Amino acid sequence: MSVVLRVENLGKAYRLGVISRKVFWHDLAQRLRGDPADPKEEAELFWALREVSFDLRDGEVLGLLGRNGAGKTTLLKVISRITSPTSGEVKVRGRIASLLEVGTGFHMELTGRDNVFLNGIILGMTRGEVRRKFDEIVAFSGVEEFIDTPVKRYSVGMRVRLAFAVAAHLEPEILLIDEVLAVGDAVFQQRCLGKIGEVARSGRTVIFVSHNAASIEALCTRGLVLEHGRLAFDGTQIDAIDFYAASRAASVTDLASRTDRHGTGEIRVTAVEVRNARGATAASVHSGEDIEIALHYDRRSTAAFPRLAVQIDVATHLGAPIFTQANWLKDTIFDELPTRGTFVCRIPRLPLPAGKFHIGFRVAAEKQGKCDPLDSLEDAAELNVEGGDYFGSGKAAPTKSSVCLVDGEWRVEAIAEPAPVLTP
């Protein structure tokens, strides 16, 4: 297979702060002359990408993994020529189409029909191509009934579905897809996944960004992991998923040293503790067990917090959310708040299968109609779950069957036989 995309020592930097027109032209002239960067100016730059190199061959389906802010979207924008690189270069053979921000170019006053043609042409299709695929695009979107209605009267979901339907019917040699499976409802997401799989099986080259490990594993043949703008791993998609999951687990450290938290700091969570059904600190808990998640905190302000909101988020090892619990969901009010204390959330019958999960938290206070974050942190702690008797049957759920467990009752209902027809 021949190389259709080559990325060589690619770098993309952004200057922190406000950029004036004078600074812009100065930077451009400096790059065109090939002058080295001034050390003082270099300190003001944020490198979204740094020294990224890889080749992509004809027919390869590449999964791109990385945390939010790792540089995934920036890489796709440079490859698709939406933005120019600061250093290095990208060599492309063939036509590129990108599904980065579906709906770009939609005009609210035009009908859905008009916007299909407008958006298709913006994305590089000819009018004849759009006309030939029009019925298929509209059927895929599921908005046939409203196709001649101005899109300003569409819901947000309807607009996104129509936009994705147009983009999904492009026929480029190289297709870039950035986390588009978040659009629409569950049925439409499955339709999107099926369409992406169809494109991948057609022999076209694809770069696919997603936090959905199952999608990466099913659709891709190779995986890259970006960390802080640099290429951290290049291998099979399964090995890339394992590498990414391990890097997320290893990043959980003592909360006192975490600098990636957000909030005013008036309340600071110092530690996260997981307790088992006996109330003891546990390195691991079991499916179906009553557990507690405790947030130990220091109060660093004398201000009153009459409407304090404390929230816990549990996600998969790849960051996909599973469930949220918060005091305000249960109408629990914290009247007295000691200077040092612990917020405790009890979760009955833990609905998680065996595996590793991540705990995040958010502490906020309502002030003058606004909810101001006091302290929040993703990946604050790891939740290790071992198989347990969640269903009360002595049987553990298969570990790869789902990301959560739901109880149910089964029965058989007989269908009444139709009454015989009597003939005279």
C-alpha positions in Angstrom: 0.0 0.0 0.0 1.3 3.5 -0.9 1.6 6.4 1.5 -1.3 8.9 1.1 -0.5 11.0 4.1 2.9 11.9 5.6 3.3 14.1 8.7 6.8 15.2 9.4 8.0 16.9 12.6 4.7 18.8 12.8 4.3 21.6 15.3 1.6 24.1 16.0 2.0 26.9 18.5 -0.3 29.6 19.8 0.8 32.8 21.4 -0.8 33.3 24.8 -2.7 36.5 25.4 -4.1 39.0 22.8 -2.5 39.1 19.4 -2.4 42.5 17.7 -2.2 42.9 13.9 1.4 44.1 14.3 2.4 40.9 16.2 0.7 38.7 13.6 2.6 40.2 10.7 5.8 40.1 12.6 5.4 36.4 13.4 4.5 35.6 9.8 7.5 37.5 8.4 9.8 35.8 10.9 8.5 32.3 9.8 8.9 33.2 6.1 12.5 34.3 6.6 13.2 31.2 8.6 14.5 33.3 11.6 14.9 31.4 14.9 12.4 32.4 17.6 13.3 34.8 20.3 13.7 33.0 23.7 11.4 35.6 25.3 8.7 35.1 22.6 9.2 31.3 22.8 8.2 31.4 26.5 4.9 33.1 25.5 3.9 30.3 23.1 1.7 27.3 23.8 2.6 24.3 21.7 -0.6 22.4 20.9 1.5 20.0 18.7 5.2 19.3 18.9 7.4 17.1 16.7 4.6 14.8 15.5 5.6 12.4 12.7 3.8 9.4 11.1 2.8 7.9 7.8 -0.7 6.8 6.8 -1.1 4.3 4.0 -3.9 3.8 1.5 -6.8 2.0 3.1 -5.6 2.3 6.7 -8.2 3.3 9.4 -6.3 5.1 12.1 -7.8 5.7 15.6 -6.6 8.8 17.4 -6.7 8.8 21.2 -5.8 11.4 23.8 -7.2 13.5 26.6 -9.1 16.7 26.0 -6.4 19.2 25.1 -3.9 16.6 23.9 -3.9 18.1 20.4 -6.2 15.7 18.5 -8.5 18.3 16.9 -5.5 20.6 16.2 -3.8 17.8 14.3 -6.9 17.2 12.1 -7.3 20.9 11.4 -3.7 21.2 10.3 -4.0 18.1 8.1 -7.2 19.4 6.5 -5.6 22.9 6.0 -8.0 24.7 8.2 -5.0 26.1 10.0 -1.3 26.2 9.0 1.5 24.5 11.0 4.1 26.5 12.9 6.8 23.9 12.0 7.1 20.8 10.0 4.9 19.8 7.1 2.0 17.6 5.9 2.1 15.9 2.5 -1.2 14.6 1.2 -2.0 12.6 -1.9 -5.7 12.7 -2.7 -8.8 14.7 -1.8 -9.5 15.2 2.0 -12.9 15.7 3.6 -13.3 16.4 7.3 -16.1 15.9 9.7 -14.8 18.3 12.4 -17.6 20.7 13.0 -20.7 19.4 11.3 -23.1 22.1 10.3 -20.5 24.7 9.3 -22.0 26.9 6.6 -25.7 26.2 7.4 -27.9 29.2 6.8 -30.8 29.5 9.3 -33.2 31.3 6.9 -32.8 28.7 4.2 -34.8 25.4 4.1 -33.3 22.0 4.8 -33.3 21.3 1.1 -31.4 24.5 0.2 -28.9 23.8 3.0 -28.2 20.3 1.8 -27.0 21.7 -1.5 -25.2 24.7 0.1 -23.4 22.5 2.7 -22.5 19.8 0.2 -20.9 22.3 -2.2 -19.0 23.9 0.7 -17.7 20.5 1.6 -16.4 19.9 -1.9 -19.2 18.1 -3.7 -20.5 19.1 -7.1 -24.1 20.1 -7.5 -24.6 16.9 -9.6 -23.2 14.8 -6.7 -25.6 16.4 -4.2 -28.6 16.0 -6.5 -27.7 12.3 -7.1 -27.4 11.6 -3.4 -30.1 14.0 -2.1 -32.8 11.3 -1.4 -30.2 9.1 0.4 -28.9 12.1 2.5 -32.4 13.1 3.6 -33.5 9.5 4.4 -30.3 9.1 6.5 -31.0 12.3 8.5 -34.6 11.3 9.3 -36.0 14.8 8.7 -37.9 14.1 5.4 -41.1 15.7 6.8 -39.4 19.0 7.4 -36.9 19.2 4.5 -38.7 22.2 3.0 -38.9 24.0 6.3 -36.4 26.8 7.2 -33.7 25.2 9.5 -34.2 28.0 12.0 -37.3 26.1 13.0 -35.4 22.8 13.5 -34.3 21.6 16.9 -30.5 21.6 17.5 -30.5 17.8 17.1 -32.3 17.9 13.7 -29.8 20.4 12.4 -26.9 18.4 13.5 -28.4 15.2 12.0 -28.9 16.8 8.7 -25.4 18.3 8.7 -23.9 14.9 9.5 -25.9 13.2 6.8 -24.5 15.6 4.2 -20.9 15.2 5.4 -21.2 11.4 5.8 -22.0 11.0 2.0 -18.8 12.6 0.8 -16.5 10.3 -1.2 -12.9 11.6 -0.6 -9.8 9.5 -0.6 -9.0 10.6 3.0 -11.7 11.2 5.6 -11.1 12.9 8.9 -13.7 12.3 11.6 -13.6 14.1 15.0 -15.9 12.7 17.7 -19.1 12.9 15.7 -20.8 10.0 17.5 -22.1 12.5 20.1 -24.8 13.8 17.7 -28.4 12.7 17.8 -30.1 10.0 19.8 -28.9 6.4 20.4 -30.6 5.1 17.2 -29.0 7.8 15.0 -25.6 7.3 16.7 -25.7 3.6 15.7 -26.6 4.7 12.1 -23.6 7.1 12.2 -21.3 4.3 13.4 -22.6 2.0 10.7 -21.9 4.6 8.0 -18.4 5.2 9.3 -17.8 1.4 9.2 -19.1 1.3 5.6 -16.6 4.0 4.7 -13.8 2.2 6.4 -14.6 -1.1 4.7 -14.7 0.6 1.3 -11.0 0.9 1.3 -10.7 4.6 1.9 -8.2 6.0 4.3 -9.7 7.3 7.6 -8.5 9.1 10.7 -11.1 8.6 13.5 -11.0 10.6 16.8 -13.3 9.1 19.5 -13.3 8.5 23.3 -15.4 5.4 22.6 -12.9 2.5 22.9 -15.4 0.0 21.4 -15.7 2.1 18.3 -11.9 2.5 17.9 -11.4 -1.3 18.4 -14.2 -2.2 15.9 -13.5 0.3 13.1 -9.7 0.9 13.2 -6.6 -1.1 12.3 -4.1 1.2 14.0 -3.9 3.6 16.9 -2.0 6.7 17.8 -2.0 8.3 21.3 -1.2 12.0 21.8 -0.1 13.4 25.1 0.5 17.1 25.6 0.8 17.6 21.9 3.4 14.9 21.4 3.1 11.4 19.8 3.2 9.0 22.8 2.3 5.7 21.1 1.9 4.3 17.6 0.8 0.7 17.2 -2.3 -1.5 16.7 -5.6 -0.1 17.9 -5.9 -2.6 20.7 -2.4 -1.8 22.0 -3.2 1.9 21.7 -6.3 1.6 23.8 -4.4 -0.3 26.5 -1.6 2.3 26.5 -4.1 5.2 26.8 -6.0 3.5 29.6 -2.8 2.7 31.5 -1.6 6.3 31.1 -4.9 7.6 32.6 -4.6 5.3 35.6 -1.0 6.2 36.2 -1.9 9.9 36.3 -3.9 9.7 39.5 -1.7 11.2 42.2 -2.0 12.8 45.6 -4.7 15.6 45.3 -2.5 18.0 47.1 -0.1 18.1 44.2 -2.7 18.3 41.4 -2.5 21.5 39.4 -5.2 20.7 36.9 -8.0 21.6 39.2 -10.5 24.4 38.7 -12.3 26.7 41.1 -11.8 29.6 43.6 -10.2 27.3 46.2 -12.5 28.5 49.0 -13.1 24.8 49.6 -10.3 22.4 48.6 -10.8 18.6 48.4 -7.6 17.0 49.7 -8.3 13.3 49.2 -10.8 10.9 47.8 -11.6 7.7 49.8 -13.5 4.6 48.7 -15.2 2.6 51.5 -16.7 -0.9 51.2 -19.9 -2.1 52.8 -18.3 -2.3 56.2 -17.2 1.3 56.0 -13.5 0.5 55.8 -11.2 2.0 53.3 -10.9 -0.4 50.3 -8.5 -0.7 47.4 -11.3 -2.5 45.5 -15.0 -3.1 45.9 -17.5 -5.5 44.4 -20.4 -5.3 42.0 -23.7 -5.0 43.9 -22.0 -4.0 47.1 -23.1 -0.9 49.1 -20.1 1.5 48.9 -19.3 5.1 50.0 -17.2 7.7 48.1 -15.8 10.2 50.6 -14.3 13.6 49.7 -12.1 15.0 52.4 -11.9 18.7 52.3 -10.4 21.9 53.9 -12.5 25.0 54.1 -10.3 28.0 53.4 -12.9 30.8 53.6 -15.2 32.1 56.3 -17.9 32.9 53.8 -21.3 31.1 54.2 -22.3 28.6 51.5 -26.1 28.1 52.1 -26.6 26.4 48.7 -23.5 24.2 48.4 -23.6 21.7 45.5 -21.3 18.6 45.7 -21.2 16.3 42.7 -19.4 13.0 42.0 -18.9 11.7 38.4 -17.9 8.2 37.6 -16.5 7.4 34.2 -14.9 4.6 32.3 -11.1 4.2 32.2 -11.3 6.1 28.8 -13.3 9.0 30.2 -16.8 8.1 29.0 -19.3 9.2 31.7 -21.3 6.4 33.4 -23.3 8.1 36.2 -23.4 11.2 38.3 -24.5 11.6 41.9 -25.0 14.9 43.7 -26.5 16.3 47.0 -28.9 18.6 45.1 -30.3 15.6 43.1 -31.4 14.2 46.5 -32.5 17.6 47.9 -29.8 17.3 50.6 -28.7 20.6 52.1 -25.5 21.1 54.0 -26.5 23.6 56.7 -23.4 23.4 59.0 -20.0 23.1 57.3 -17.1 22.4 59.6 -13.6 23.9 58.7 -12.3 20.4 58.0 -14.7 17.6 57.1 -15.8 15.0 54.6 -18.6 14.9 52.0 -19.8 11.3 51.9 -22.0 9.8 49.1 -23.4 6.3 49.7 -24.1 4.3 46.6 -26.3 1.2 47.2 -25.8 -1.9 45.1 -22.9 -0.6 43.0 -24.1 -1.0 39.4 -20.7 -1.5 37.8 -19.2 -4.7 36.4 -15.6 -5.8 37.1 -13.1 -3.2 35.8 -11.3 0.0 36.5 -13.2 3.3 36.6 -12.4 6.9 37.4 -13.9 9.3 39.9 -14.2 13.0 39.4 -15.8 15.7 41.6 -17.2 19.2 41.5 -17.9 21.5 44.5 -19.8 24.7 43.7 -21.7 27.4 45.5 -24.7 29.4 44.3 -24.1 33.1 44.6 -26.4 35.8 43.3 -28.1 33.4 40.9 -24.8 31.9 39.5 -23.1 28.6 40.4 -19.5 29.3 41.0 -17.0 26.4 41.1 -15.0 26.2 44.3 -13.0 23.1 43.4 -13.3 20.5 40.6 -11.1 17.8 39.3 -11.3 15.0 36.7 -9.6 11.6 37.3 -9.3 12.4 41.0 -9.2 8.7 42.0 -9.5 5.3 40.6 -12.4 3.0 41.4 -11.4 -0.7 41.2 -14.4 -3.0 40.9 -14.3 -6.8 41.2 -17.1 -9.1 40.1 -19.9 -9.6 42.6 -23.3 -11.1 43.0 -25.2 -8.0 41.8 -28.2 -10.0 40.5 -28.5 -12.2 43.7 -28.2 -15.3 41.6 -24.6 -16.3 42.5 -23.6 -15.4 38.9 -21.3 -12.5 38.0 -22.0 -10.4 34.8 -19.6 -10.9 31.9 -16.8 -8.3 32.3 -17.1 -7.0 28.7 -20.9 -7.0 28.4 -21.5 -3.4 29.4 -20.3 -0.4 31.5 -23.2 -0.6 34.0 -25.5 -3.3 35.5 -29.3 -3.1 35.4 -31.5 -5.5 37.3 -34.5 -7.0 35.7 -37.3 -9.6 35.9 -38.1 -12.2 33.2 -41.3 -14.0 32.4 -43.0 -15.7 29.5 -46.4 -14.5 28.2 -48.6 -16.8 26.1 -50.2 -15.3 23.0 -53.9 -16.3 22.8 -54.8 -18.4 19.9 -57.4 -16.7 17.6 -60.9 -18.2 17.9 -61.7 -20.6 15.1 -63.8 -19.2 12.3 -67.1 -21.1 12.0 -68.4 -21.7 8.5 -72.0 -22.4 7.8 
